[in-house]
């Protein structure tokens, strides 16, 4: 029954995303059951056999003794002190399998890195929309992202105005050019991992996850390229 509960993905609105949360719930419930029923000594006695049984499906550089020590440590941590999270639709892009027959999700790596940092190093996923001196974590400044700008709006000179605006916030601008066509919506192209800068800029320019294009290139001289659309021309944050 527990396995069916953890695997089901069709009976709730959130589908796969609800399933991942239920799987975490099952794991935490197993932890609580072990403690409530005093099962730990029995499990430790059976640990060698259990370890051999599951080791074919688990790949780790931890030795058996280290696994036991880690398990004992985890069981000492109150459940309320354990932080949990799951990857949601805001960190994914709806797509199709290579043969076009299956609906799949593609990850947005920088969004997932933000979640990772929030969980493991206390990084904030919310950056202030002000001068980067207001970046209390220093994450955006530390990335020193190199920004390129393409003007795909119908407003002449918007690229240069936006470049000056971003420079006033502390960003390095590598170049400004006009796009080959016009676009109603702004977008961002990612050539190098700058997750905090990407989050900061996507909020400024109102760029949704579906308009963030990941094209990683280790040899690129620009980390992020912002393509300005007519929505930025009509509702921008540039001081008048």
C-alpha positions as CSV (number, residue, x, y, z in Angstrom):
1,X,0.0,0.0,0.0
2,X,2.9,2.4,0.8
3,X,4.5,1.6,-2.5
4,X,1.2,2.3,-4.4
5,X,0.8,5.6,-2.5
6,X,4.4,6.6,-3.4
7,X,4.1,5.6,-7.1
8,X,0.6,6.9,-8.0
9,X,0.6,10.1,-10.2
10,X,-2.8,10.2,-11.9
11,X,-5.2,10.8,-9.0
12,X,-4.2,14.3,-8.0
13,X,-4.0,17.6,-9.9
14,X,-0.2,17.9,-9.4
15,X,0.6,14.6,-11.1
16,X,4.3,13.9,-11.0
17,X,5.0,16.8,-8.7
18,X,2.5,15.6,-6.1
19,X,4.1,12.1,-6.4
20,X,7.5,13.4,-5.5
21,X,6.1,15.0,-2.4
22,X,4.3,11.8,-1.4
23,X,7.6,9.9,-1.8
24,X,9.2,12.2,0.7
25,X,6.3,11.8,3.0
26,X,6.7,8.0,2.9
27,X,10.4,8.3,3.7
28,X,9.8,10.5,6.7
29,X,7.0,8.2,7.9
30,X,9.3,5.2,7.8
31,X,11.8,7.2,9.9
32,X,9.1,8.0,12.4
33,X,7.8,4.4,12.5
34,X,11.3,3.1,13.3
35,X,11.6,5.4,16.3
36,X,8.1,4.9,17.5
37,X,8.3,1.1,17.6
38,X,11.8,0.7,18.8
39,X,12.8,-1.1,15.6
40,X,16.3,0.4,15.4
41,X,18.2,-2.5,17.2
42,X,16.4,-5.1,15.1
43,X,17.2,-3.2,11.9
44,X,20.9,-2.8,12.8
45,X,21.1,-6.6,13.4
46,X,19.6,-7.2,10.0
47,X,21.6,-4.4,8.4
48,X,24.2,-6.6,6.7
49,X,21.6,-8.7,4.9
50,X,19.5,-5.7,4.0
51,X,22.6,-3.9,2.7
52,X,23.5,-6.8,0.5
53,X,20.0,-7.0,-0.8
54,X,19.7,-3.4,-1.9
55,X,23.3,-2.7,-2.8
56,X,22.8,-3.8,-6.4
57,X,20.4,-0.9,-7.0
58,X,22.3,1.7,-5.0
59,X,25.6,3.2,-6.0
60,X,27.5,5.1,-3.3
61,X,31.1,5.7,-2.1
62,X,30.0,5.1,1.5
63,X,31.1,2.0,3.2
64,X,28.8,-0.2,5.2
65,X,30.0,1.1,8.6
66,X,29.6,4.7,7.3
67,X,26.0,4.0,6.2
68,X,25.1,2.7,9.7
69,X,26.7,5.7,11.4
70,X,24.8,8.0,9.0
71,X,21.5,6.2,9.7
72,X,22.0,6.6,13.5
73,X,22.8,10.3,13.1
74,X,19.7,10.9,10.9
75,X,17.4,9.2,13.5
76,X,18.7,11.6,16.1
77,X,17.5,14.7,14.1
78,X,13.9,15.9,14.9
79,X,11.7,15.7,11.9
80,X,10.9,19.4,12.4
81,X,14.6,20.2,11.8
82,X,14.7,18.5,8.4
83,X,14.2,20.8,5.4
84,X,12.5,19.2,2.4
85,X,11.8,20.5,-1.2
86,X,11.0,19.1,-4.6
87,X,11.5,20.3,-8.1
88,X,8.4,22.0,-9.4
89,X,7.1,23.2,-12.7
90,X,8.8,26.6,-12.4
91,X,12.1,24.8,-12.8
92,X,11.1,22.8,-15.8
93,X,10.1,23.3,-19.5
94,X,7.4,21.2,-21.1
95,X,8.8,19.5,-24.2
96,X,8.6,16.3,-26.3
97,X,10.8,13.2,-26.5
98,X,13.2,13.1,-29.5
99,X,10.7,11.0,-31.5
100,X,7.9,13.4,-30.6
101,X,5.6,10.8,-29.1
102,X,6.0,11.5,-25.4
103,X,5.4,14.6,-23.3
104,X,8.4,15.2,-21.1
105,X,9.9,17.9,-18.9
106,X,13.4,19.5,-19.5
107,X,15.2,20.9,-16.5
108,X,16.2,24.6,-16.2
109,X,19.6,23.9,-14.6
110,X,20.0,27.4,-13.0
111,X,16.6,27.1,-11.4
112,X,17.5,23.8,-9.9
113,X,20.8,25.2,-8.7
114,X,19.0,27.9,-6.9
115,X,16.8,25.3,-5.1
116,X,20.0,23.3,-4.3
117,X,21.6,26.4,-2.8
118,X,18.5,27.3,-0.8
119,X,18.5,23.8,0.7
120,X,22.2,23.1,1.4
121,X,23.9,26.5,1.8
122,X,21.0,28.7,2.9
123,X,21.1,30.7,-0.4
124,X,18.2,33.0,-1.0
125,X,16.2,32.7,-4.2
126,X,14.9,36.3,-3.8
127,X,17.2,39.1,-4.8
128,X,16.2,42.8,-4.2
129,X,15.3,44.8,-7.3
130,X,17.8,47.6,-6.5
131,X,21.4,48.3,-6.8
132,X,23.5,45.2,-6.3
133,X,24.9,46.7,-3.2
134,X,21.6,45.7,-1.7
135,X,22.3,42.0,-2.5
136,X,22.6,40.9,1.1
137,X,23.9,37.4,0.2
138,X,26.5,38.8,-2.2
139,X,25.5,36.0,-4.6
140,X,24.7,38.2,-7.7
141,X,27.9,40.3,-7.2
142,X,30.1,37.2,-6.7
143,X,28.9,35.7,-10.0
144,X,30.1,38.8,-12.0
145,X,27.9,37.9,-14.9
146,X,28.7,39.2,-18.3
147,X,25.6,40.5,-20.0
148,X,24.8,41.0,-23.7
149,X,21.7,42.9,-24.9
150,X,19.7,42.5,-28.1
151,X,16.9,44.9,-28.8
152,X,14.0,43.1,-30.4
153,X,11.5,45.8,-29.5
154,X,10.1,48.5,-31.8
155,X,11.7,51.2,-29.7
156,X,14.9,52.6,-31.1
157,X,17.7,53.1,-28.6
158,X,16.1,50.8,-25.9
159,X,19.2,48.5,-25.9
160,X,21.6,51.4,-25.0
161,X,19.2,52.7,-22.4
162,X,18.9,49.3,-20.8
163,X,22.6,48.7,-20.9
164,X,23.2,52.0,-19.0
165,X,20.5,50.9,-16.5
166,X,22.1,47.5,-15.8
167,X,25.5,49.1,-15.5
168,X,24.1,51.4,-12.9
169,X,23.1,48.2,-11.0
170,X,26.6,46.9,-11.2
171,X,26.4,44.5,-14.2
172,X,29.1,44.2,-16.8
173,X,27.7,44.7,-20.3
174,X,29.6,42.9,-23.1
175,X,27.7,44.4,-26.1
176,X,24.5,45.9,-27.4
177,X,22.9,45.1,-30.8
178,X,19.6,45.0,-32.6
179,X,17.9,41.7,-33.0
180,X,17.1,40.4,-36.5
181,X,13.4,40.8,-35.8
182,X,10.9,42.1,-33.3
183,X,9.3,40.3,-30.4
184,X,6.4,41.1,-28.0
185,X,8.1,39.3,-25.1
186,X,11.6,39.5,-23.7
187,X,13.7,36.4,-23.3
188,X,17.0,35.4,-21.9
189,X,19.7,33.1,-23.4
190,X,22.0,31.3,-20.9
191,X,25.5,30.4,-22.0
192,X,27.1,30.0,-18.6
193,X,25.8,29.1,-15.2
194,X,24.9,32.3,-13.3
195,X,21.8,31.2,-11.4
196,X,21.5,34.2,-9.1
197,X,22.0,36.7,-11.9
198,X,19.5,34.8,-14.0
199,X,16.9,34.9,-11.3
200,X,17.6,38.5,-10.6
201,X,17.3,39.6,-14.3
202,X,14.4,37.4,-15.1
203,X,12.4,39.2,-12.4
204,X,13.5,42.6,-13.7
205,X,12.5,41.8,-17.3
206,X,9.5,39.7,-16.5
207,X,10.9,36.6,-18.3
208,X,9.0,33.4,-17.6
209,X,10.7,30.0,-17.5
210,X,9.4,29.1,-20.9
211,X,11.4,32.1,-22.4
212,X,14.7,31.1,-20.7
213,X,16.8,29.3,-23.3
214,X,19.7,27.2,-22.1
215,X,22.5,27.0,-24.6
216,X,25.6,26.3,-22.5
217,X,28.9,27.1,-24.1
218,X,32.1,27.0,-22.0
219,X,33.8,29.1,-24.6
220,X,31.2,31.9,-24.7
221,X,32.5,35.4,-23.8
222,X,29.0,36.4,-22.6
223,X,27.2,34.6,-19.8
224,X,23.6,35.8,-20.4
225,X,22.0,37.5,-23.4
226,X,18.8,39.5,-22.8
227,X,16.6,39.9,-25.8
228,X,14.4,43.0,-25.2
229,X,10.7,42.7,-26.3
230,X,7.9,45.2,-26.6
231,X,6.7,44.3,-23.1
232,X,10.0,45.7,-21.7
233,X,9.6,48.8,-23.9
234,X,6.1,49.4,-22.5
235,X,6.7,48.6,-18.9
236,X,10.4,48.9,-18.0
237,X,12.1,49.9,-14.8
238,X,14.5,52.4,-16.2
239,X,14.4,55.6,-14.2
240,X,12.8,58.4,-16.3
